[in-house]
Amino acid sequence: MNYWEQKNSFWSKPAGLVVQILIILLLIGGAILALNIFTSPYPVLESFNASPVVISPGEESTLSWTVIGATMVRIDPGVGTVTPKGSVRVSPEETTTYVLTAVNRTINRSVSVKVMVR
């Protein structure tokens, strides 16, 4: 029996059929996952951070964020509309909670981060 006959005989046995079914299920699962990620109606808020989170009056903190699948991204108070990925320096005079809002069609998602002034 040559190599190809041995290889073909494996795929026609029950173990080979199980392997084929597992491969098909993995491919289908990957496709479903990809469809969910790339066609989700909800914007994905990957991250929203402040560094440092505690500052003294007159000092700055850097807000950084990453959003996927949003048509509009906004940070309040005082920053306004921003790109889906970026950073901005803020210098609040008092402890402030910044809210990042991502909009995709009519669906909004928000996350907040607090910068404390001591």
N, CA, C and O atoms as a DFTB+ gen file, in Angstrom:
472 C
 N C O
     1  1       0.863      -1.168       0.000
     2  2       0.000       0.000       0.000
     3  2       0.908       1.229       0.000
     4  3       1.817       1.333       0.823
     5  1       0.657       2.163      -0.931
     6  2       1.485       3.362      -0.987
     7  2       0.969       4.431      -0.020
     8  3      -0.052       4.255       0.644
     9  1       1.708       5.547       0.038
    10  2       1.384       6.625       0.984
    11  2      -0.028       7.169       0.783
    12  3      -0.762       7.355       1.754
    13  1      -0.410       7.422      -0.456
    14  2      -1.724       8.030      -0.724
    15  2      -2.865       7.070      -0.399
    16  3      -3.929       7.495       0.052
    17  1      -2.647       5.803      -0.622
    18  2      -3.675       4.834      -0.261
    19  2      -3.851       4.774       1.251
    20  3      -4.969       4.641       1.749
    21  1      -2.720       4.874       1.990
    22  2      -2.811       4.889       3.445
    23  2      -3.514       6.147       3.924
    24  3      -4.359       6.088       4.818
    25  1      -3.167       7.294       3.332
    26  2      -3.759       8.573       3.738
    27  2      -5.258       8.571       3.453
    28  3      -6.042       8.988       4.304
    29  1      -5.666       8.116       2.287
    30  2      -7.083       8.077       1.935
    31  2      -7.847       7.093       2.818
    32  3      -9.012       7.323       3.142
    33  1      -7.204       6.016       3.202
    34  2      -7.908       5.047       4.034
    35  2      -8.203       5.626       5.418
    36  3      -9.227       5.285       6.011
    37  1      -7.322       6.506       5.957
    38  2      -7.593       7.145       7.249
    39  2      -8.860       7.991       7.194
    40  3      -9.672       7.936       8.118
    41  1      -9.043       8.762       6.143
    42  2     -10.178       9.671       6.045
    43  2     -11.508       8.947       5.867
    44  3     -12.568       9.516       6.126
    45  1     -11.451       7.709       5.431
    46  2     -12.703       6.963       5.269
    47  2     -13.062       6.159       6.516
    48  3     -14.149       5.584       6.588
    49  1     -12.155       6.112       7.505
    50  2     -12.435       5.414       8.752
    51  2     -13.168       6.343       9.717
    52  3     -13.167       7.559       9.521
    53  1     -13.796       5.787      10.757
    54  2     -14.524       6.624      11.724
    55  2     -13.669       7.729      12.348
    56  3     -14.153       8.844      12.541
    57  1     -12.406       7.436      12.664
    58  2     -11.531       8.470      13.251
    59  2     -11.324       9.615      12.263
    60  3     -11.318      10.784      12.647
    61  1     -11.157       9.275      11.006
    62  2     -10.979      10.303       9.980
    63  2     -12.234      11.141       9.809
    64  3     -12.149      12.353       9.610
    65  1     -13.387      10.513       9.884
    66  2     -14.651      11.243       9.776
    67  2     -14.844      12.186      10.959
    68  3     -15.352      13.296      10.796
    69  1     -14.439      11.744      12.155
    70  2     -14.532      12.601      13.337
    71  2     -13.637      13.819      13.157
    72  3     -14.050      14.938      13.464
    73  1     -12.431      13.620      12.670
    74  2     -11.517      14.738      12.434
    75  2     -12.120      15.703      11.410
    76  3     -12.044      16.919      11.585
    77  1     -12.711      15.172      10.354
    78  2     -13.344      16.031       9.340
    79  2     -14.471      16.857       9.950
    80  3     -14.584      18.050       9.668
    81  1     -15.295      16.244      10.772
    82  2     -16.409      16.952      11.410
    83  2     -15.877      18.040      12.340
    84  3     -16.413      19.148      12.362
    85  1     -14.833      17.738      13.107
    86  2     -14.251      18.746      13.994
    87  2     -13.692      19.932      13.211
    88  3     -13.858      21.080      13.622
    89  1     -13.043      19.667      12.108
    90  2     -12.513      20.756      11.271
    91  2     -13.647      21.624      10.756
    92  3     -13.547      22.851      10.783
    93  1     -14.712      21.013      10.292
    94  2     -15.866      21.768       9.780
    95  2     -16.490      22.608      10.892
    96  3     -16.829      23.771      10.672
    97  1     -16.644      22.027      12.085
    98  2     -17.229      22.774      13.198
    99  2     -16.342      23.957      13.605
   100  3     -16.853      25.032      13.918
   101  1     -15.034      23.764      13.602
   102  2     -14.116      24.870      13.914
   103  2     -14.225      25.989      12.880
   104  3     -14.222      27.167      13.237
   105  1     -14.320      25.632      11.621
   106  2     -14.464      26.646      10.568
   107  2     -15.778      27.410      10.709
   108  3     -15.808      28.632      10.560
   109  1     -16.852      26.699      10.993
   110  2     -18.148      27.353      11.189
   111  2     -18.110      28.257      12.414
   112  3     -18.600      29.385      12.366
   113  1     -17.532      27.771      13.517
   114  2     -17.418      28.580      14.735
   115  2     -16.606      29.845      14.502
   116  3     -16.976      30.917      14.980
   117  1     -15.507      29.729      13.776
   118  2     -14.700      30.905      13.457
   119  2     -15.455      31.908      12.600
   120  3     -15.338      33.116      12.802
   121  1     -16.226      31.411      11.648
   122  2     -17.014      32.299      10.797
   123  2     -18.087      33.024      11.608
   124  3     -18.315      34.216      11.402
   125  1     -18.737      32.328      12.511
   126  2     -19.760      32.960      13.356
   127  2     -19.133      34.014      14.247
   128  3     -19.693      35.097      14.411
   129  1     -17.981      33.715      14.825
   130  2     -17.281      34.685      15.657
   131  2     -16.897      35.925      14.842
   132  3     -17.081      37.053      15.301
   133  1     -16.371      35.716      13.650
   134  2     -15.996      36.849      12.796
   135  2     -17.216      37.689      12.431
   136  3     -17.135      38.917      12.424
   137  1     -18.329      37.057      12.131
   138  2     -19.546      37.809      11.806
   139  2     -20.016      38.620      13.002
   140  3     -20.453      39.759      12.841
   141  1     -19.934      38.055      14.194
   142  2     -20.359      38.758      15.395
   143  2     -19.481      39.976      15.659
   144  3     -19.983      41.034      16.039
   145  1     -18.180      39.833      15.460
   146  2     -17.259      40.951      15.709
   147  2     -17.444      42.045      14.675
   148  3     -17.496      43.224      15.023
   149  1     -17.543      41.669      13.401
   150  2     -17.549      42.670      12.345
   151  2     -18.920      43.217      11.999
   152  3     -19.014      44.215      11.285
   153  1     -19.990      42.593      12.484
   154  2     -21.319      43.098      12.157
   155  2     -22.134      43.426      13.397
   156  3     -23.351      43.591      13.314
   157  1     -21.478      43.522      14.540
   158  2     -22.197      43.818      15.772
   159  2     -22.867      45.186      15.687
   160  3     -22.231      46.157      15.278
   161  1     -24.143      45.277      16.069
   162  2     -24.810      46.572      16.042
   163  2     -24.359      47.485      17.179
   164  3     -24.680      48.674      17.188
   165  1     -23.621      46.934      18.132
   166  2     -23.188      47.709      19.285
   167  2     -21.749      48.176      19.104
   168  3     -20.905      47.410      18.640
   169  1     -21.464      49.409      19.462
   170  2     -20.063      49.822      19.459
   171  2     -19.316      49.096      20.580
   172  3     -19.875      48.854      21.650
   173  1     -18.075      48.756      20.333
   174  2     -17.261      48.040      21.316
   175  2     -16.307      49.040      21.963
   176  3     -15.492      49.667      21.287
   177  1     -16.422      49.178      23.288
   178  2     -15.542      50.071      24.042
   179  2     -14.384      49.226      24.564
   180  3     -14.485      48.606      25.623
   181  1     -13.291      49.206      23.819
   182  2     -12.158      48.363      24.215
   183  2     -11.456      48.894      25.448
   184  3     -11.100      48.127      26.342
   185  1     -11.252      50.208      25.503
   186  2     -10.555      50.759      26.666
   187  2     -10.860      52.245      26.814
   188  3     -11.161      52.940      25.844
   189  1     -10.773      52.709      28.058
   190  2     -10.870      54.131      28.386
   191  2     -10.141      54.307      29.706
   192  3     -10.615      53.850      30.747
   193  1      -8.995      54.965      29.668
   194  2      -8.133      55.073      30.839
   195  2      -7.689      56.508      31.073
   196  3      -7.677      57.330      30.157
   197  1      -7.328      56.790      32.312
   198  2      -6.702      58.052      32.684
   199  2      -5.364      57.722      33.325
   200  3      -5.256      56.779      34.109
   201  1      -4.343      58.508      32.984
   202  2      -3.024      58.279      33.576
   203  2      -2.315      59.616      33.761
   204  3      -2.043      60.302      32.776
   205  1      -2.019      59.992      34.962
   206  2      -2.367      59.342      36.220
   207  2      -3.807      59.657      36.611
   208  3      -4.412      60.589      36.080
   209  1      -4.350      58.876      37.539
   210  2      -5.731      59.089      37.968
   211  2      -5.819      60.091      39.111
   212  3      -6.892      60.630      39.381
   213  1      -4.709      60.344      39.780
   214  2      -4.677      61.334      40.859
   215  2      -3.632      62.385      40.494
   216  3      -2.468      62.064      40.253
   217  1      -4.072      63.664      40.456
   218  2      -3.168      64.759      40.126
   219  2      -3.320      65.874      41.150
   220  3      -4.282      65.907      41.917
   221  1      -2.366      66.772      41.148
   222  2      -2.448      67.980      41.970
   223  2      -3.018      69.093      41.114
   224  3      -2.955      69.010      39.888
   225  1      -3.575      70.139      41.725
   226  2      -4.100      71.262      40.930
   227  2      -3.033      71.791      39.966
   228  3      -1.878      71.982      40.347
   229  1      -3.432      72.021      38.724
   230  2      -2.526      72.526      37.700
   231  2      -1.799      71.449      36.915
   232  3      -1.201      71.745      35.880
   233  1      -1.835      70.204      37.381
   234  2      -1.195      69.115      36.653
   235  2      -2.141      68.553      35.590
   236  3      -3.330      68.871      35.566
   237  1      -1.584      67.702      34.705
   238  2      -2.371      67.106      33.635
   239  2      -2.481      65.590      33.796
   240  3      -1.608      64.941      34.372
   241  1      -3.570      65.054      33.275
   242  2      -3.779      63.625      33.167
   243  2      -4.074      63.341      31.697
   244  3      -4.683      64.163      31.013
   245  1      -3.647      62.188      31.215
   246  2      -3.900      61.819      29.821
   247  2      -5.034      60.804      29.767
   248  3      -4.950      59.732      30.367
   249  1      -6.091      61.149      29.046
   250  2      -7.187      60.218      28.778
   251  2      -6.855      59.497      27.481
   252  3      -6.505      60.141      26.493
   253  1      -6.957      58.175      27.466
   254  2      -6.732      57.406      26.240
   255  2      -7.862      56.401      26.072
   256  3      -8.421      55.910      27.053
   257  1      -8.193      56.102      24.827
   258  2      -9.346      55.246      24.556
   259  2      -9.179      54.536      23.225
   260  3      -8.401      54.944      22.363
   261  1      -9.949      53.446      23.091
   262  2     -10.076      52.710      21.833
   263  2     -11.512      52.229      21.729
   264  3     -12.030      51.570      22.631
   265  1     -12.148      52.568      20.612
   266  2     -13.543      52.194      20.351
   267  2     -13.605      51.576      18.961
   268  3     -12.946      52.051      18.036
   269  1     -14.396      50.515      18.813
   270  2     -14.587      49.872      17.508
   271  2     -16.062      49.928      17.140
   272  3     -16.925      49.709      17.990
   273  1     -16.353      50.219      15.880
   274  2     -17.712      50.143      15.362
   275  2     -18.619      51.284      15.739
   276  3     -19.837      51.109      15.787
   277  1     -18.062      52.452      16.010
   278  2     -18.896      53.606      16.364
   279  2     -18.874      54.621      15.227
   280  3     -17.854      54.810      14.565
   281  1     -20.004      55.262      15.016
   282  2     -20.068      56.329      14.023
   283  2     -19.712      57.674      14.641
   284  3     -19.350      58.613      13.930
   285  1     -19.814      57.769      15.977
   286  2     -19.457      58.991      16.680
   287  2     -18.969      58.638      18.075
   288  3     -19.551      57.795      18.757
   289  1     -17.878      59.305      18.493
   290  2     -17.324      59.099      19.831
   291  2     -17.164      60.469      20.469
   292  3     -16.675      61.406      19.839
   293  1     -17.582      60.576      21.726
   294  2     -17.559      61.862      22.416
   295  2     -17.111      61.663      23.859
   296  3     -17.436      60.652      24.483
   297  1     -16.353      62.644      24.394
   298  2     -15.949      62.622      25.792
   299  2     -16.437      63.898      26.454
   300  3     -16.155      65.005      25.995
   301  1     -17.174      63.720      27.539
   302  2     -17.685      64.851      28.311
   303  2     -17.207      64.730      29.741
   304  3     -17.001      63.610      30.208
   305  1     -17.023      65.807      30.451
   306  2     -17.208      67.193      30.031
   307  2     -15.936      67.768      29.395
   308  3     -14.813      67.356      29.686
   309  1     -16.177      68.728      28.524
   310  2     -15.108      69.587      28.050
   311  2     -14.222      69.124      26.928
   312  3     -13.458      69.930      26.397
   313  1     -14.281      67.843      26.527
   314  2     -13.401      67.384      25.443
   315  2     -14.127      67.434      24.111
   316  3     -13.607      67.992      23.144
   317  1     -15.322      66.858      24.045
   318  2     -16.116      66.898      22.823
   319  2     -15.919      65.677      21.942
   320  3     -15.530      64.612      22.421
   321  1     -16.190      65.836      20.648
   322  2     -16.103      64.741      19.689
   323  2     -14.645      64.395      19.427
   324  3     -13.811      65.278      19.226
   325  1     -14.347      63.083      19.430
   326  2     -12.986      62.606      19.237
   327  2     -12.978      61.459      18.219
   328  3     -14.031      60.952      17.832
   329  1     -11.782      61.060      17.796
   330  2     -11.641      59.923      16.888
   331  2     -11.854      58.622      17.678
   332  3     -11.794      58.636      18.907
   333  1     -12.103      57.504      16.989
   334  2     -12.341      56.246      17.704
   335  2     -11.149      55.743      18.523
   336  3     -11.327      54.950      19.448
   337  1      -9.954      56.189      18.197
   338  2      -8.781      55.787      18.969
   339  2      -7.899      57.010      19.147
   340  3      -7.585      57.709      18.183
   341  1      -7.502      57.263      20.392
   342  2      -6.642      58.412      20.596
   343  2      -6.398      58.705      22.053
   344  3      -6.678      57.898      22.939
   345  1      -5.858      59.907      22.270
   346  2      -5.605      60.362      23.633
   347  2      -5.671      61.879      23.648
   348  3      -5.503      62.540      22.623
   349  1      -5.922      62.419      24.848
   350  2      -5.994      63.864      25.028
   351  2      -5.564      64.172      26.455
   352  3      -5.809      63.390      27.374
   353  1      -4.928      65.309      26.625
   354  2      -4.515      65.738      27.966
   355  2      -5.587      66.646      28.546
   356  3      -6.122      67.525      27.870
   357  1      -5.886      66.408      29.820
   358  2      -6.872      67.240      30.516
   359  2      -6.242      67.757      31.807
   360  3      -5.353      67.127      32.379
   361  1      -6.715      68.900      32.243
   362  2      -6.221      69.492      33.481
   363  2      -7.403      70.033      34.278
   364  3      -7.622      71.243      34.330
   365  1      -8.165      69.132      34.900
   366  2      -9.344      69.586      35.648
   367  2      -8.935      70.331      36.919
   368  3      -7.902      70.044      37.523
   369  1      -9.766      71.288      37.304
   370  2      -9.499      72.057      38.519
   371  2      -9.991      71.333      39.766
   372  3      -9.526      71.606      40.873
   373  1     -10.930      70.411      39.586
   374  2     -11.448      69.611      40.691
   375  2     -11.677      68.194      40.190
   376  3     -11.637      67.938      38.987
   377  1     -11.916      67.275      41.120
   378  2     -12.154      65.881      40.739
   379  2     -13.282      65.823      39.712
   380  3     -14.360      66.380      39.917
   381  1     -13.010      65.141      38.607
   382  2     -13.942      65.121      37.476
   383  2     -14.104      63.703      36.956
   384  3     -13.130      62.958      36.839
   385  1     -15.339      63.335      36.647
   386  2     -15.622      62.057      36.002
   387  2     -15.836      62.323      34.513
   388  3     -16.757      63.041      34.123
   389  1     -14.973      61.733      33.694
   390  2     -15.082      61.874      32.234
   391  2     -15.864      60.683      31.693
   392  3     -15.620      59.540      32.081
   393  1     -16.800      60.960      30.799
   394  2     -17.662      59.922      30.227
   395  2     -17.402      59.838      28.733
   396  3     -17.572      60.815      28.002
   397  1     -16.985      58.653      28.288
   398  2     -16.807      58.391      26.865
   399  2     -18.089      57.742      26.365
   400  3     -18.522      56.723      26.901
   401  1     -18.696      58.331      25.338
   402  2     -19.921      57.793      24.752
   403  2     -19.652      57.453      23.299
   404  3     -19.160      58.286      22.537
   405  1     -19.980      56.218      22.916
   406  2     -19.842      55.766      21.535
   407  2     -21.231      55.507      20.968
   408  3     -22.067      54.878      21.616
   409  1     -21.469      55.990      19.764
   410  2     -22.779      55.860      19.123
   411  2     -22.616      55.104      17.808
   412  3     -21.712      55.387      17.022
   413  1     -23.506      54.139      17.582
   414  2     -23.563      53.406      16.324
   415  2     -25.034      53.345      15.932
   416  3     -25.822      52.617      16.535
   417  1     -25.382      54.103      14.935
   418  2     -26.783      54.286      14.533
   419  2     -27.558      54.874      15.711
   420  3     -27.366      56.041      16.052
   421  1     -28.422      54.091      16.332
   422  2     -29.195      54.624      17.458
   423  2     -28.798      53.998      18.782
   424  3     -29.460      54.214      19.797
   425  1     -27.718      53.220      18.779
   426  2     -27.305      52.525      19.989
   427  2     -26.122      53.254      20.613
   428  3     -25.104      53.480      19.959
   429  1     -26.265      53.620      21.884
   430  2     -25.203      54.307      22.619
   431  2     -24.613      53.369      23.661
   432  3     -25.315      52.557      24.264
   433  1     -23.310      53.501      23.858
   434  2     -22.638      52.816      24.967
   435  2     -21.724      53.829      25.618
   436  3     -21.115      54.660      24.943
   437  1     -21.629      53.757      26.942
   438  2     -20.812      54.725      27.680
   439  2     -19.966      54.015      28.724
   440  3     -20.317      52.946      29.222
   441  1     -18.840      54.646      29.038
   442  2     -17.966      54.197      30.115
   443  2     -17.344      55.449      30.720
   444  3     -17.167      56.456      30.035
   445  1     -17.015      55.379      31.996
   446  2     -16.473      56.579      32.641
   447  2     -15.167      56.278      33.348
   448  3     -14.861      55.134      33.682
   449  1     -14.397      57.356      33.570
   450  2     -13.171      57.280      34.329
   451  2     -13.077      58.562      35.154
   452  3     -13.439      59.641      34.684
   453  1     -12.588      58.432      36.384
   454  2     -12.518      59.580      37.286
   455  2     -11.071      60.024      37.434
   456  3     -10.179      59.209      37.672
   457  1     -10.848      61.341      37.289
   458  2      -9.550      61.946      37.566
   459  2      -9.712      62.734      38.853
   460  3     -10.497      63.679      38.920
   461  1      -8.959      62.337      39.881
   462  2      -9.083      62.984      41.187
   463  2      -8.013      64.059      41.349
   464  3      -6.833      63.834      41.081
   465  1      -8.460      65.236      41.795
   466  2      -7.547      66.340      42.080
   467  2      -7.423      66.435      43.594
   468  3      -8.425      66.600      44.290
   469  1      -6.205      66.333      44.104
   470  2      -6.015      66.343      45.562
   471  2      -5.402      67.650      46.010
   472  3      -5.167      67.845      47.203
